[in-house]
Amino acid sequence: QVQLVESGGGLVQVGGSLRLSCAASGRFFRVNVMAWYRQAPGKQRDLVAIITSGGSTNYADSVKGRFTISRDNAKNTAYLQMNSLKPEDTAVYYCNAAVTTTNYDDINYWGKGTLVTVSS
C-alpha cells in the first residue's frame, strides 16, 4: 500500500508561479520514476513531466522551458515548479509514481490530484 499526496495547487494569475509537491508514503522497496500528469475539464489526462530516480527529465512540449520537475529521493518527494503560467495550464494535476513494492512487484500509483487554476 502506497499513497501519493499532492499539495501546492491553487489559484494564480496569468504569468504567475506555483510549486506542486508529491510525497510518497507507505511501505515499498523503492520509488522509481515519478511523473506529473494533468487533466483539464473534458480533456484526457496528459503527461506533463517525468523524472527518473537518477534525475533525468522529460517534458511535454507545452510546458518545456516553463516547468521544472525535481525530486528529493531522501524524502520520496517530487516537485513541479511552474512558472509563466497560462490559462491553458488550468487543470487537475496528478502525481504518478512507479513503485517497487516489498514483494518486488512494480506497480503504478496515482495521487488524488490537486487543482491549479490560472485566471486571466
N, C-alpha and C positions, 0 to 999 in steps of 0.2 A: 504494500500500500504506500503510494507516494502522492503527495499533494504539491501542487504548484499554485502559489498565491501571488497574484499581480497586485501592484499598487502604483499610485502616481498619476492615474488618469484624472481628467477634469476638463474644465472649460478654459480655453485660451484663445486669444485673439490672433488674427492672421499675422504671421511674421514672428510670433512668439515661440517660446521653447517649453518643453516638458520632458521630464525624465521618468520613464517607467522602470519598475523593478519587478523581478520574478524570483521568488525564493522557493527552492525545492526542499521539502522536508519529508520525513518518514524513514522507512528502512529500505536501503538499497545498497548495492555494491558500489556503484558509481553513476554519475551523471555524465552522459556523453555529449552529443551535440545538443545545443539549445537554440531555440528559434523564436521569433516573434511573427505572428500572423495577424491579419486584421480583416474584419468583415464589416462593410458598410451596409446600411439597410437595403434589403432587396438584392444584395450582391453576394457572390460567392466568397469564401474565405481564401485569401491570398497570402502567400509568403512575403514577408517584409524584409527580414534579415535572419541570417543564421550564423552561428559561431561554434567552432569545434572546441574540444577540451584544450587544444593547443593554442587557440586564439585566432585561427584562420576564419575569415569572414567573407560573406557574400551578401549582396543587397539586391533588392528589386530596383529596376531602373528608375522607377518613380520616386524613390527616396534616396538614391545614391547622391552623395555629397551633402545631404541634409541630416540624415540619421546616422547614428553610430551605435553599433551593438558591442557590448563588452561583457565580461564576466569576472566574478571573483570565485575561483574554484574552492577556496577555503570556506566560503560561505554558501556554496552551491547556489549562487545567485547570478542571474543575468540582468543586464540593464539595456535600455534603449533610450539614448539621448536623441531627442527630436528637436531640431532647430528649423527656423524659417518655415513654420507650419502653414499649410494651405487648407482651405475649406475641404478639398478633396481628401485630406488626411483624416477627416472625421470618420470614426469607425470604432467598433469594439476591438480592442487589441488583446490577443490571446497569446499566452506563453505556451510553448511546446518544448518538451524535452524527451530525448531518447535515453532511457534508463536501463542499466543492467541491474536486475534485482538480485537479492541474496541467493536466489535459486539459479542465477546465471541466465535468466531469460531476458531478452531485450524487448522492452515494452515502451510504447509511445504514450506519454501523458499530456493532458491538456489542463491549463488553468481555466478558471471560470470567466475570465475576461475583465477588462477594465475599459470604461468608455472614455474616449477622447473626442471632444467637440471643439472644432475650430470655427470661431464665429467671424463673420465679415461685417 
